């Protein structure tokens, strides 16, 4: 009797404001048997403007530590990238993508190659989530 393969764990990296969309992505992946490690998509990682500087720093440290641990737990990372905007964002998703590359994790880029590191040959690229999900479904089917 052979043991069923362990579910692959995935970290989702995207702009924080897309967390409701990432919850749907998690549902799509769970339906295929994947496990998403990204706690940030549950919400609650919004940086507040109230309170002391020390409180803000403690909050940022906690969020960074959680995201770092979640990424380390994952087998691979899916980065949802978009056309650069004129408004500034924090860019944590780029750090997460770089960490995944440095750790030798499988990486998938969806949407847009925003910087040169998204063009590396070890980064799989899909123009949208629908196409990526179709590819992942086929890959998961070949594992079982």
N, CA, C and O atoms as CSV, one atom per row, in Angstrom:
chain,resi,resn,atom,element,x,y,z
A,1,UNK,N,N,0.844,-1.183,0.000
A,1,UNK,CA,C,0.000,0.000,0.000
A,1,UNK,C,C,0.888,1.245,0.000
A,1,UNK,O,O,1.728,1.423,0.882
A,2,UNK,N,N,0.692,2.079,-0.979
A,2,UNK,CA,C,1.498,3.297,-1.057
A,2,UNK,C,C,0.800,4.437,-0.331
A,2,UNK,O,O,-0.424,4.563,-0.341
A,3,UNK,N,N,1.619,5.248,0.288
A,3,UNK,CA,C,1.096,6.398,1.022
A,3,UNK,C,C,0.816,7.536,0.049
A,3,UNK,O,O,1.586,7.779,-0.880
A,4,UNK,N,N,-0.290,8.226,0.273
A,4,UNK,CA,C,-0.640,9.370,-0.581
A,4,UNK,C,C,0.427,10.448,-0.425
A,4,UNK,O,O,0.945,10.655,0.672
A,5,UNK,N,N,0.759,11.135,-1.520
A,5,UNK,CA,C,1.759,12.204,-1.402
A,5,UNK,C,C,1.265,13.321,-0.487
A,5,UNK,O,O,0.074,13.631,-0.451
A,6,UNK,N,N,2.198,13.919,0.250
A,6,UNK,CA,C,1.844,15.048,1.115
A,6,UNK,C,C,1.427,16.222,0.246
A,6,UNK,O,O,1.991,16.435,-0.828
A,7,UNK,N,N,0.446,16.981,0.703
A,7,UNK,CA,C,0.044,18.153,-0.096
A,7,UNK,C,C,1.174,19.173,-0.163
A,7,UNK,O,O,1.865,19.427,0.823
A,8,UNK,N,N,1.343,19.743,-1.335
A,8,UNK,CA,C,2.346,20.786,-1.493
A,8,UNK,C,C,1.839,22.066,-0.831
A,8,UNK,O,O,0.652,22.386,-0.885
A,9,UNK,N,N,2.764,22.785,-0.209
A,9,UNK,CA,C,2.425,24.023,0.492
A,9,UNK,C,C,2.866,25.217,-0.346
A,9,UNK,O,O,3.972,25.248,-0.887
A,10,UNK,N,N,1.974,26.197,-0.438
A,10,UNK,CA,C,2.195,27.357,-1.292
A,10,UNK,C,C,2.048,28.638,-0.481
A,10,UNK,O,O,1.132,28.778,0.330
A,11,UNK,N,N,2.964,29.564,-0.715
A,11,UNK,CA,C,2.867,30.907,-0.142
A,11,UNK,C,C,2.404,31.842,-1.248
A,11,UNK,O,O,2.953,31.820,-2.349
A,12,UNK,N,N,1.400,32.662,-0.965
A,12,UNK,CA,C,0.888,33.633,-1.930
A,12,UNK,C,C,1.459,35.008,-1.611
A,12,UNK,O,O,1.332,35.500,-0.490
A,13,UNK,N,N,2.087,35.619,-2.606
A,13,UNK,CA,C,2.658,36.962,-2.452
A,13,UNK,C,C,1.920,37.906,-3.388
A,13,UNK,O,O,1.843,37.665,-4.593
A,14,UNK,N,N,1.380,38.975,-2.831
A,14,UNK,CA,C,0.721,39.996,-3.652
A,14,UNK,C,C,0.632,41.281,-2.843
A,14,UNK,O,O,0.995,41.320,-1.667
A,15,UNK,N,N,0.148,42.320,-3.489
A,15,UNK,CA,C,-0.113,43.572,-2.782
A,15,UNK,C,C,-1.130,43.280,-1.677
A,15,UNK,O,O,-2.094,42.548,-1.902
A,16,UNK,N,N,-0.919,43.848,-0.485
A,16,UNK,CA,C,-1.769,43.529,0.667
A,16,UNK,C,C,-3.247,43.788,0.392
A,16,UNK,O,O,-4.097,43.017,0.838
A,17,UNK,N,N,-3.565,44.840,-0.322
A,17,UNK,CA,C,-4.973,45.177,-0.555
A,17,UNK,C,C,-5.703,44.119,-1.377
A,17,UNK,O,O,-6.928,44.167,-1.491
A,18,UNK,N,N,-4.979,43.175,-1.945
A,18,UNK,CA,C,-5.603,42.095,-2.717
A,18,UNK,C,C,-5.935,40.876,-1.849
A,18,UNK,O,O,-6.267,39.817,-2.382
A,19,UNK,N,N,-5.850,41.010,-0.521
A,19,UNK,CA,C,-6.063,39.834,0.326
A,19,UNK,C,C,-7.425,39.168,0.121
A,19,UNK,O,O,-7.484,37.941,0.205
A,20,UNK,N,N,-8.534,39.892,-0.143
A,20,UNK,CA,C,-9.789,39.169,-0.406
A,20,UNK,C,C,-9.697,38.288,-1.663
A,20,UNK,O,O,-10.232,37.180,-1.689
A,21,UNK,N,N,-9.027,38.780,-2.684
A,21,UNK,CA,C,-8.821,37.991,-3.906
A,21,UNK,C,C,-7.956,36.762,-3.607
A,21,UNK,O,O,-8.203,35.684,-4.149
A,22,UNK,N,N,-6.958,36.920,-2.758
A,22,UNK,CA,C,-6.072,35.806,-2.411
A,22,UNK,C,C,-6.817,34.742,-1.599
A,22,UNK,O,O,-6.441,33.570,-1.635
A,23,UNK,N,N,-7.863,35.131,-0.872
A,23,UNK,CA,C,-8.687,34.143,-0.172
A,23,UNK,C,C,-9.382,33.229,-1.176
A,23,UNK,O,O,-9.496,32.025,-0.943
A,24,UNK,N,N,-9.843,33.788,-2.282
A,24,UNK,CA,C,-10.456,32.986,-3.348
A,24,UNK,C,C,-9.406,32.085,-3.997
A,24,UNK,O,O,-9.689,30.926,-4.300
A,25,UNK,N,N,-8.212,32.602,-4.211
A,25,UNK,CA,C,-7.120,31.793,-4.764
A,25,UNK,C,C,-6.837,30.619,-3.830
A,25,UNK,O,O,-6.626,29.496,-4.290
A,26,UNK,N,N,-6.833,30.874,-2.514
A,26,UNK,CA,C,-6.626,29.792,-1.542
A,26,UNK,C,C,-7.699,28.718,-1.689
A,26,UNK,O,O,-7.393,27.526,-1.638
A,27,UNK,N,N,-8.950,29.128,-1.871
A,27,UNK,CA,C,-10.035,28.160,-2.073
A,27,UNK,C,C,-9.798,27.331,-3.330
A,27,UNK,O,O,-9.981,26.113,-3.315
A,28,UNK,N,N,-9.392,27.984,-4.416
A,28,UNK,CA,C,-9.098,27.273,-5.665
A,28,UNK,C,C,-7.999,26.240,-5.457
A,28,UNK,O,O,-8.104,25.106,-5.924
A,29,UNK,N,N,-6.951,26.638,-4.756
A,29,UNK,CA,C,-5.825,25.732,-4.520
A,29,UNK,C,C,-6.207,24.591,-3.580
A,29,UNK,O,O,-5.794,23.450,-3.791
A,30,UNK,N,N,-6.987,24.889,-2.551
A,30,UNK,CA,C,-7.428,23.848,-1.617
A,30,UNK,C,C,-8.270,22.797,-2.334
A,30,UNK,O,O,-8.184,21.610,-2.020
A,31,UNK,N,N,-9.079,23.230,-3.291
A,31,UNK,CA,C,-9.903,22.291,-4.060
A,31,UNK,C,C,-9.040,21.312,-4.855
A,31,UNK,O,O,-9.488,20.215,-5.187
A,32,UNK,N,N,-7.814,21.706,-5.157
A,32,UNK,CA,C,-6.882,20.833,-5.881
A,32,UNK,C,C,-5.977,20.041,-4.937
A,32,UNK,O,O,-5.167,19.230,-5.387
A,33,UNK,N,N,-6.113,20.276,-3.629
A,33,UNK,CA,C,-5.309,19.541,-2.661
A,33,UNK,C,C,-4.058,20.257,-2.182
A,33,UNK,O,O,-3.255,19.673,-1.454
A,34,UNK,N,N,-3.881,21.505,-2.576
A,34,UNK,CA,C,-2.737,22.291,-2.114
A,34,UNK,C,C,-3.076,22.952,-0.775
A,34,UNK,O,O,-4.248,23.143,-0.449
A,35,UNK,N,N,-2.053,23.296,-0.011
A,35,UNK,CA,C,-2.213,23.998,1.260
A,35,UNK,C,C,-1.547,25.367,1.127
A,35,UNK,O,O,-0.396,25.457,0.699
A,36,UNK,N,N,-2.259,26.423,1.487
A,36,UNK,CA,C,-1.710,27.779,1.443
A,36,UNK,C,C,-1.246,28.158,2.845
A,36,UNK,O,O,-2.002,28.045,3.810
A,37,UNK,N,N,-0.008,28.605,2.949
A,37,UNK,CA,C,0.581,28.932,4.253
A,37,UNK,C,C,0.450,30.402,4.630
A,37,UNK,O,O,0.773,30.769,5.760
A,38,UNK,N,N,-0.008,31.243,3.729
A,38,UNK,CA,C,-0.025,32.704,3.918
A,38,UNK,C,C,-1.107,33.154,4.898
A,38,UNK,O,O,-2.283,33.212,4.539
A,39,UNK,N,N,-0.720,33.470,6.123
A,39,UNK,CA,C,-1.696,33.959,7.101
A,39,UNK,C,C,-2.164,35.370,6.791
A,39,UNK,O,O,-3.273,35.748,7.168
A,40,UNK,N,N,-1.339,36.154,6.112
A,40,UNK,CA,C,-1.683,37.553,5.856
A,40,UNK,C,C,-2.972,37.691,5.063
A,40,UNK,O,O,-3.637,38.722,5.159
A,41,UNK,N,N,-3.344,36.678,4.281
A,41,UNK,CA,C,-4.551,36.797,3.456
A,41,UNK,C,C,-5.828,36.729,4.286
A,41,UNK,O,O,-6.916,36.973,3.764
A,42,UNK,N,N,-5.711,36.401,5.570
A,42,UNK,CA,C,-6.880,36.419,6.452
A,42,UNK,C,C,-7.236,37.837,6.883
A,42,UNK,O,O,-8.213,38.040,7.605
A,43,UNK,N,N,-6.454,38.813,6.446
A,43,UNK,CA,C,-6.646,40.193,6.890
A,43,UNK,C,C,-5.945,40.383,8.226
A,43,UNK,O,O,-5.294,39.469,8.732
A,44,UNK,N,N,-6.081,41.551,8.781
A,44,UNK,CA,C,-5.484,41.801,10.086
A,44,UNK,C,C,-4.017,42.190,10.047
A,44,UNK,O,O,-3.408,42.375,11.101
A,45,UNK,N,N,-3.435,42.317,8.868
A,45,UNK,CA,C,-2.046,42.765,8.757
A,45,UNK,C,C,-1.971,44.200,8.261
A,45,UNK,O,O,-0.933,44.642,7.767
A,46,UNK,N,N,-3.060,44.915,8.392
A,46,UNK,CA,C,-3.089,46.319,7.966
A,46,UNK,C,C,-2.323,47.156,8.979
A,46,UNK,O,O,-2.584,47.085,10.180
A,47,UNK,N,N,-1.390,47.938,8.492
A,47,UNK,CA,C,-0.629,48.807,9.389
A,47,UNK,C,C,-1.511,49.956,9.852
A,47,UNK,O,O,-2.175,50.608,9.047
A,48,UNK,N,N,-1.509,50.195,11.158
A,48,UNK,CA,C,-2.340,51.257,11.719
A,48,UNK,C,C,-1.565,52.565,11.774
A,48,UNK,O,O,-0.335,52.584,11.739
A,49,UNK,N,N,-2.307,53.642,11.860
A,49,UNK,CA,C,-1.681,54.961,11.974
A,49,UNK,C,C,-1.761,55.469,13.409
A,49,UNK,O,O,-1.097,56.443,13.763
A,50,UNK,N,N,-2.572,54.814,14.234
A,50,UNK,CA,C,-2.723,55.241,15.618
A,50,UNK,C,C,-1.628,54.605,16.468
A,50,UNK,O,O,-1.026,53.602,16.086
A,51,UNK,N,N,-1.390,55.203,17.610
A,51,UNK,CA,C,-0.455,54.628,18.568
A,51,UNK,C,C,0.949,55.190,18.426
A,51,UNK,O,O,1.225,56.055,17.595
A,52,UNK,N,N,1.817,54.666,19.266
A,52,UNK,CA,C,3.194,55.157,19.329
A,52,UNK,C,C,4.053,54.557,18.224
A,52,UNK,O,O,3.674,53.575,17.585
A,53,UNK,N,N,5.203,55.157,18.014
A,53,UNK,CA,C,6.177,54.633,17.055
A,53,UNK,C,C,6.603,53.228,17.454
A,53,UNK,O,O,6.777,52.363,16.595
A,54,UNK,N,N,6.771,52.994,18.756
A,54,UNK,CA,C,7.169,51.674,19.244
A,54,UNK,C,C,6.098,50.635,18.926
A,54,UNK,O,O,6.414,49.506,18.550
A,55,UNK,N,N,4.838,51.015,19.076
A,55,UNK,CA,C,3.743,50.089,18.759
A,55,UNK,C,C,3.745,49.759,17.274
A,55,UNK,O,O,3.538,48.606,16.896
A,56,UNK,N,N,3.974,50.750,16.436
A,56,UNK,CA,C,4.028,50.513,14.986
A,56,UNK,C,C,5.166,49.561,14.642
A,56,UNK,O,O,5.005,48.653,13.827
A,57,UNK,N,N,6.309,49.776,15.265
A,57,UNK,CA,C,7.459,48.921,14.988
A,57,UNK,C,C,7.185,47.492,15.439
A,57,UNK,O,O,7.511,46.547,14.722
A,58,UNK,N,N,6.592,47.323,16.613
A,58,UNK,CA,C,6.272,45.983,17.113
A,58,UNK,C,C,5.292,45.276,16.179
A,58,UNK,O,O,5.419,44.078,15.925
A,59,UNK,N,N,4.329,46.016,15.678
A,59,UNK,CA,C,3.350,45.473,14.738
A,59,UNK,C,C,4.042,45.019,13.452
A,59,UNK,O,O,3.782,43.920,12.962
A,60,UNK,N,N,4.901,45.843,12.918
A,60,UNK,CA,C,5.627,45.518,11.684
A,60,UNK,C,C,6.530,44.311,11.876
A,60,UNK,O,O,6.625,43.457,10.994
A,61,UNK,N,N,7.188,44.236,13.015
A,61,UNK,CA,C,8.048,43.087,13.305
A,61,UNK,C,C,7.222,41.812,13.338
A,61,UNK,O,O,7.612,40.805,12.748
A,62,UNK,N,N,6.085,41.847,14.020
A,62,UNK,CA,C,5.228,40.655,14.105
A,62,UNK,C,C,4.763,40.220,12.720
A,62,UNK,O,O,4.824,39.035,12.396
A,63,UNK,N,N,4.301,41.156,11.903
A,63,UNK,CA,C,3.840,40.813,10.558
A,63,UNK,C,C,4.976,40.218,9.734
A,63,UNK,O,O,4.789,39.215,9.046
A,64,UNK,N,N,6.140,40.829,9.803
A,64,UNK,CA,C,7.290,40.333,9.038
A,64,UNK,C,C,7.685,38.934,9.495
A,64,UNK,O,O,7.987,38.077,8.665
A,65,UNK,N,N,7.686,38.695,10.798
A,65,UNK,CA,C,8.052,37.376,11.317
A,65,UNK,C,C,7.041,36.316,10.891
A,65,UNK,O,O,7.422,35.202,10.531
A,66,UNK,N,N,5.754,36.659,10.932
A,66,UNK,CA,C,4.724,35.711,10.488
A,66,UNK,C,C,4.882,35.397,9.004
A,66,UNK,O,O,4.858,34.233,8.604
A,67,UNK,N,N,5.044,36.438,8.191
A,67,UNK,CA,C,5.185,36.228,6.749
A,67,UNK,C,C,6.438,35.415,6.434
A,67,UNK,O,O,6.410,34.533,5.576
A,68,UNK,N,N,7.525,35.709,7.124
A,68,UNK,CA,C,8.776,34.982,6.914
A,68,UNK,C,C,8.598,33.504,7.258
A,68,UNK,O,O,9.013,32.634,6.492
A,69,UNK,N,N,7.984,33.219,8.405
A,69,UNK,CA,C,7.752,31.829,8.812
A,69,UNK,C,C,6.840,31.115,7.817
A,69,UNK,O,O,7.082,29.959,7.469
A,70,UNK,N,N,5.799,31.798,7.362
A,70,UNK,CA,C,4.873,31.193,6.396
A,70,UNK,C,C,5.579,30.879,5.084
A,70,UNK,O,O,5.330,29.836,4.478
A,71,UNK,N,N,6.454,31.768,4.644
A,71,UNK,CA,C,7.196,31.540,3.408
A,71,UNK,C,C,8.171,30.373,3.572
A,71,UNK,O,O,8.300,29.544,2.672
A,72,UNK,N,N,8.847,30.306,4.701
A,72,UNK,CA,C,9.773,29.197,4.942
A,72,UNK,C,C,9.054,27.856,4.943
A,72,UNK,O,O,9.609,26.853,4.495
A,73,UNK,N,N,7.830,27.831,5.440
A,73,UNK,CA,C,7.054,26.592,5.506
A,73,UNK,C,C,6.617,26.110,4.125
A,73,UNK,O,O,6.381,24.918,3.929
A,74,UNK,N,N,6.512,27.017,3.181
A,74,UNK,CA,C,5.998,26.691,1.846
A,74,UNK,C,C,7.040,25.963,1.002
A,74,UNK,O,O,8.246,26.140,1.172
A,75,UNK,N,N,6.533,25.142,0.091
A,75,UNK,CA,C,7.391,24.481,-0.892
A,75,UNK,C,C,7.691,25.418,-2.055
A,75,UNK,O,O,8.756,25.350,-2.669
A,76,UNK,N,N,6.744,26.282,-2.342
A,76,UNK,CA,C,6.924,27.235,-3.427
A,76,UNK,C,C,6.074,28.460,-3.225
A,76,UNK,O,O,5.210,28.504,-2.349
A,77,UNK,N,N,6.335,29.472,-4.060
A,77,UNK,CA,C,5.707,30.788,-3.911
A,77,UNK,C,C,5.061,31.195,-5.227
A,77,UNK,O,O,5.660,31.075,-6.296
A,78,UNK,N,N,3.825,31.678,-5.128
A,78,UNK,CA,C,3.147,32.261,-6.283
A,78,UNK,C,C,3.084,33.765,-6.046
A,78,UNK,O,O,2.505,34.223,-5.061
A,79,UNK,N,N,3.686,34.530,-6.958
A,79,UNK,CA,C,3.712,35.996,-6.860
A,79,UNK,C,C,2.726,36.595,-7.846
A,79,UNK,O,O,2.840,36.389,-9.054
A,80,UNK,N,N,1.764,37.335,-7.329
A,80,UNK,CA,C,0.784,38.037,-8.160
A,80,UNK,C,C,1.298,39.456,-8.369
A,80,UNK,O,O,1.293,40.279,-7.453
A,81,UNK,N,N,1.736,39.720,-9.584
A,81,UNK,CA,C,2.366,40.997,-9.911
A,81,UNK,C,C,1.445,41.753,-10.858
A,81,UNK,O,O,0.708,41.146,-11.635
A,82,UNK,N,N,1.488,43.054,-10.790
A,82,UNK,CA,C,0.615,43.865,-11.637
A,82,UNK,C,C,1.407,44.971,-12.310
A,82,UNK,O,O,2.558,45.242,-11.966
A,83,UNK,N,N,0.770,45.589,-13.263
A,83,UNK,CA,C,1.390,46.722,-13.942
A,83,UNK,C,C,1.735,47.764,-12.882
A,83,UNK,O,O,0.896,48.088,-12.042
A,84,UNK,N,N,2.959,48.292,-12.911
A,84,UNK,CA,C,3.333,49.291,-11.898
A,84,UNK,C,C,2.356,50.465,-11.875
A,84,UNK,O,O,1.889,50.938,-12.912
A,85,UNK,N,N,2.063,50.922,-10.643
A,85,UNK,CA,C,1.141,52.043,-10.461
A,85,UNK,C,C,1.924,53.296,-10.135
A,85,UNK,O,O,3.104,53.244,-9.788
A,86,UNK,N,N,1.256,54.400,-10.253
A,86,UNK,CA,C,1.908,55.662,-9.900
A,86,UNK,C,C,1.963,55.855,-8.392
A,86,UNK,O,O,2.855,56.532,-7.879
A,87,UNK,N,N,1.005,55.257,-7.679
A,87,UNK,CA,C,1.028,55.380,-6.224
A,87,UNK,C,C,2.024,54.371,-5.667
A,87,UNK,O,O,2.210,53.291,-6.227
A,88,UNK,N,N,2.655,54.733,-4.568
A,88,UNK,CA,C,3.662,53.857,-3.985
A,88,UNK,C,C,3.005,52.792,-3.119
A,88,UNK,O,O,2.017,53.047,-2.431
A,89,UNK,N,N,3.573,51.599,-3.170
A,89,UNK,CA,C,3.179,50.516,-2.281
A,89,UNK,C,C,4.427,50.081,-1.527
A,89,UNK,O,O,5.540,50.477,-1.874
A,90,UNK,N,N,4.239,49.276,-0.508
A,90,UNK,CA,C,5.373,48.879,0.326
A,90,UNK,C,C,6.300,47.896,-0.383
A,90,UNK,O,O,7.502,47.896,-0.118
A,91,UNK,N,N,5.782,47.069,-1.267
A,91,UNK,CA,C,6.633,46.187,-2.060
A,91,UNK,C,C,7.093,44.917,-1.379
A,91,UNK,O,O,8.043,44.283,-1.839
A,92,UNK,N,N,6.439,44.529,-0.287
A,92,UNK,CA,C,6.830,43.300,0.398
A,92,UNK,C,C,6.787,42.075,-0.498
A,92,UNK,O,O,7.567,41.143,-0.307
A,93,UNK,N,N,5.891,42.062,-1.470
A,93,UNK,CA,C,5.773,40.904,-2.364
A,93,UNK,C,C,7.062,40.685,-3.147
A,93,UNK,O,O,7.386,39.549,-3.493
A,94,UNK,N,N,7.801,41.754,-3.429
A,94,UNK,CA,C,9.070,41.613,-4.144
A,94,UNK,C,C,10.134,40.990,-3.237
A,94,UNK,O,O,10.942,40.178,-3.686
A,95,UNK,N,N,10.127,41.370,-1.980
A,95,UNK,CA,C,11.041,40.764,-1.011
A,95,UNK,C,C,10.723,39.280,-0.891
A,95,UNK,O,O,11.630,38.447,-0.896
A,96,UNK,N,N,9.444,38.947,-0.783
A,96,UNK,CA,C,9.037,37.546,-0.649
A,96,UNK,C,C,9.451,36.735,-1.872
A,96,UNK,O,O,9.915,35.603,-1.740
A,97,UNK,N,N,9.286,37.305,-3.050
A,97,UNK,CA,C,9.696,36.613,-4.276
A,97,UNK,C,C,11.212,36.385,-4.269
A,97,UNK,O,O,11.682,35.302,-4.617
A,98,UNK,N,N,11.965,37.401,-3.874
A,98,UNK,CA,C,13.418,37.265,-3.797
A,98,UNK,C,C,13.852,36.222,-2.781
A,98,UNK,O,O,14.796,35.470,-3.024
A,99,UNK,N,N,13.166,36.172,-1.641
A,99,UNK,CA,C,13.477,35.153,-0.639
A,99,UNK,C,C,13.240,33.764,-1.213
A,99,UNK,O,O,14.047,32.858,-1.003
A,100,UNK,N,N,12.142,33.592,-1.935
A,100,UNK,CA,C,11.837,32.290,-2.532
A,100,UNK,C,C,12.932,31.878,-3.510
A,100,UNK,O,O,13.363,30.724,-3.515
A,101,UNK,N,N,13.379,32.815,-4.332
A,101,UNK,CA,C,14.463,32.513,-5.274
A,101,UNK,C,C,15.735,32.121,-4.524
A,101,UNK,O,O,16.385,31.135,-4.870
A,102,UNK,N,N,16.086,32.893,-3.500
A,102,UNK,CA,C,17.307,32.632,-2.741
A,102,UNK,C,C,17.258,31.283,-2.033
A,102,UNK,O,O,18.284,30.622,-1.871
A,103,UNK,N,N,16.067,30.878,-1.613
A,103,UNK,CA,C,15.907,29.600,-0.911
A,103,UNK,C,C,15.736,28.426,-1.868
A,103,UNK,O,O,15.610,27.282,-1.432
A,104,UNK,N,N,15.732,28.704,-3.166
A,104,UNK,CA,C,15.599,27.637,-4.158
A,104,UNK,C,C,14.201,27.061,-4.252
A,104,UNK,O,O,14.030,25.925,-4.693
A,105,UNK,N,N,13.203,27.822,-3.847
A,105,UNK,CA,C,11.821,27.355,-3.924
A,105,UNK,C,C,11.294,27.530,-5.346
A,105,UNK,O,O,11.759,28.392,-6.091
A,106,UNK,N,N,10.336,26.715,-5.701
A,106,UNK,CA,C,9.663,26.873,-6.989
A,106,UNK,C,C,8.927,28.211,-6.952
A,106,UNK,O,O,8.301,28.552,-5.949
A,107,UNK,N,N,9.003,28.962,-8.039
A,107,UNK,CA,C,8.334,30.260,-8.096
A,107,UNK,C,C,7.480,30.374,-9.348
A,107,UNK,O,O,7.862,29.941,-10.436
A,108,UNK,N,N,6.321,30.966,-9.156
A,108,UNK,CA,C,5.412,31.257,-10.262
A,108,UNK,C,C,5.101,32.747,-10.202
A,108,UNK,O,O,4.815,33.288,-9.134
A,109,UNK,N,N,5.159,33.400,-11.349
A,109,UNK,CA,C,4.812,34.814,-11.469
A,109,UNK,C,C,3.537,34.894,-12.293
A,109,UNK,O,O,3.438,34.304,-13.368
A,110,UNK,N,N,2.566,35.630,-11.776
A,110,UNK,CA,C,1.287,35.773,-12.471
A,110,UNK,C,C,1.036,37.247,-12.748
A,110,UNK,O,O,1.138,38.091,-11.859
A,111,UNK,N,N,0.706,37.537,-14.004
A,111,UNK,CA,C,0.229,38.865,-14.354
A,111,UNK,C,C,1.185,39.760,-15.098
A,111,UNK,O,O,0.825,40.311,-16.138
A,112,UNK,N,N,2.389,39.922,-14.600
A,112,UNK,CA,C,3.268,40.944,-15.170
A,112,UNK,C,C,4.683,40.693,-14.673
A,112,UNK,O,O,4.881,40.364,-13.504
A,113,UNK,N,N,5.648,40.843,-15.533
A,113,UNK,CA,C,7.052,40.742,-15.108
A,113,UNK,C,C,7.528,42.154,-14.750
A,113,UNK,O,O,8.031,42.890,-15.598
A,114,UNK,N,N,7.357,42.507,-13.491
A,114,UNK,CA,C,7.603,43.878,-13.053
A,114,UNK,C,C,9.081,44.220,-12.919
A,114,UNK,O,O,9.462,45.382,-13.061
A,115,UNK,N,N,9.913,43.226,-12.649
A,115,UNK,CA,C,11.348,43.504,-12.571
A,115,UNK,C,C,12.133,42.349,-13.183
A,115,UNK,O,O,11.557,41.315,-13.521
A,116,UNK,N,N,13.434,42.521,-13.323
A,116,UNK,CA,C,14.258,41.539,-14.033
A,116,UNK,C,C,14.236,40.167,-13.374
A,116,UNK,O,O,14.387,39.159,-14.064
A,117,UNK,N,N,14.053,40.101,-12.070
A,117,UNK,CA,C,14.066,38.817,-11.378
A,117,UNK,C,C,12.844,37.960,-11.715
A,117,UNK,O,O,12.875,36.740,-11.559
A,118,UNK,N,N,11.788,38.594,-12.169
A,118,UNK,CA,C,10.611,37.845,-12.615
A,118,UNK,C,C,10.862,37.172,-13.961
A,118,UNK,O,O,10.071,36.330,-14.386
A,119,UNK,N,N,11.948,37.531,-14.630
A,119,UNK,CA,C,12.286,36.984,-15.950
A,119,UNK,C,C,13.273,35.826,-15.879
A,119,UNK,O,O,13.618,35.251,-16.911
A,120,UNK,N,N,13.730,35.475,-14.689
A,120,UNK,CA,C,14.673,34.370,-14.562
A,120,UNK,C,C,14.042,33.079,-15.081
A,120,UNK,O,O,12.838,32.877,-14.929
A,121,UNK,N,N,14.843,32.205,-15.691
A,121,UNK,CA,C,14.280,30.978,-16.264
A,121,UNK,C,C,13.628,30.053,-15.237
A,121,UNK,O,O,12.758,29.259,-15.596
A,122,UNK,N,N,14.029,30.141,-13.969
A,122,UNK,CA,C,13.408,29.272,-12.959
A,122,UNK,C,C,12.041,29.785,-12.497
A,122,UNK,O,O,11.364,29.115,-11.718
A,123,UNK,N,N,11.632,30.957,-12.965
A,123,UNK,CA,C,10.314,31.508,-12.631
A,123,UNK,C,C,9.325,31.117,-13.728
A,123,UNK,O,O,9.475,31.506,-14.886
A,124,UNK,N,N,8.326,30.351,-13.346
A,124,UNK,CA,C,7.258,30.045,-14.299
A,124,UNK,C,C,6.377,31.283,-14.418
A,124,UNK,O,O,6.147,31.977,-13.428
A,125,UNK,N,N,5.888,31.562,-15.609
A,125,UNK,CA,C,5.082,32.761,-15.825
A,125,UNK,C,C,3.743,32.400,-16.453
A,125,UNK,O,O,3.669,31.581,-17.369
A,126,UNK,N,N,2.679,33.033,-15.937
A,126,UNK,CA,C,1.338,32.910,-16.504
A,126,UNK,C,C,0.721,34.302,-16.543
A,126,UNK,O,O,0.886,35.074,-15.598
A,127,UNK,N,N,0.017,34.633,-17.617
A,127,UNK,CA,C,-0.556,35.977,-17.720
A,127,UNK,C,C,-1.705,36.235,-16.753
A,127,UNK,O,O,-1.994,37.386,-16.427
A,128,UNK,N,N,-2.370,35.161,-16.288
A,128,UNK,CA,C,-3.491,35.360,-15.367
A,128,UNK,C,C,-3.692,34.113,-14.507
A,128,UNK,O,O,-3.121,33.055,-14.772
A,129,UNK,N,N,-4.516,34.266,-13.475
A,129,UNK,CA,C,-4.754,33.178,-12.527
A,129,UNK,C,C,-5.467,32.003,-13.187
A,129,UNK,O,O,-5.186,30.853,-12.847
A,130,UNK,N,N,-6.372,32.258,-14.111
A,130,UNK,CA,C,-7.107,31.174,-14.771
A,130,UNK,C,C,-6.146,30.223,-15.472
A,130,UNK,O,O,-6.275,29.005,-15.352
A,131,UNK,N,N,-5.198,30.770,-16.194
A,131,UNK,CA,C,-4.225,29.938,-16.909
A,131,UNK,C,C,-3.310,29.192,-15.934
A,131,UNK,O,O,-3.002,28.018,-16.140
A,132,UNK,N,N,-2.885,29.870,-14.886
A,132,UNK,CA,C,-2.035,29.225,-13.884
A,132,UNK,C,C,-2.783,28.101,-13.184
A,132,UNK,O,O,-2.226,27.024,-12.968
A,133,UNK,N,N,-4.031,28.341,-12.831
A,133,UNK,CA,C,-4.831,27.329,-12.143
A,133,UNK,C,C,-5.018,26.096,-13.017
A,133,UNK,O,O,-4.953,24.972,-12.521
A,134,UNK,N,N,-5.248,26.292,-14.295
A,134,UNK,CA,C,-5.379,25.171,-15.227
A,134,UNK,C,C,-4.095,24.342,-15.248
A,134,UNK,O,O,-4.146,23.112,-15.215
A,135,UNK,N,N,-2.963,25.005,-15.302
A,135,UNK,CA,C,-1.667,24.321,-15.286
A,135,UNK,C,C,-1.484,23.549,-13.974
A,135,UNK,O,O,-1.041,22.400,-13.984
A,136,UNK,N,N,-1.824,24.177,-12.857
A,136,UNK,CA,C,-1.665,23.536,-11.549
A,136,UNK,C,C,-2.593,22.337,-11.398
A,136,UNK,O,O,-2.219,21.335,-10.789
A,137,UNK,N,N,-3.791,22.435,-11.946
A,137,UNK,CA,C,-4.736,21.313,-11.890
A,137,UNK,C,C,-4.174,20.115,-12.648
A,137,UNK,O,O,-4.254,18.982,-12.172
A,138,UNK,N,N,-3.607,20.364,-13.824
A,138,UNK,CA,C,-3.004,19.274,-14.607
A,138,UNK,C,C,-1.820,18.673,-13.862
A,138,UNK,O,O,-1.666,17.452,-13.817
A,139,UNK,N,N,-0.991,19.522,-13.282
A,139,UNK,CA,C,0.178,19.048,-12.542
A,139,UNK,C,C,-0.242,18.234,-11.325
A,139,UNK,O,O,0.362,17.204,-11.025
A,140,UNK,N,N,-1.266,18.690,-10.632
A,140,UNK,CA,C,-1.743,17.974,-9.445
A,140,UNK,C,C,-2.342,16.634,-9.847
A,140,UNK,O,O,-2.180,15.642,-9.136
A,141,UNK,N,N,-3.031,16.598,-10.981
A,141,UNK,CA,C,-3.600,15.346,-11.473
A,141,UNK,C,C,-2.534,14.311,-11.768
A,141,UNK,O,O,-2.774,13.116,-11.595
A,142,UNK,N,N,-1.372,14.738,-12.206
A,142,UNK,CA,C,-0.287,13.806,-12.512
A,142,UNK,C,C,0.414,13.303,-11.253
A,142,UNK,O,O,1.131,12.304,-11.307
A,143,UNK,N,N,0.218,13.983,-10.119
A,143,UNK,CA,C,0.827,13.559,-8.843
A,143,UNK,C,C,0.061,12.421,-8.189
A,143,UNK,O,O,0.638,11.615,-7.459
A,144,UNK,N,N,-1.253,12.356,-8.456
A,144,UNK,CA,C,-2.074,11.369,-7.737
A,144,UNK,C,C,-2.156,10.057,-8.456
A,144,UNK,O,O,-2.809,9.130,-7.976
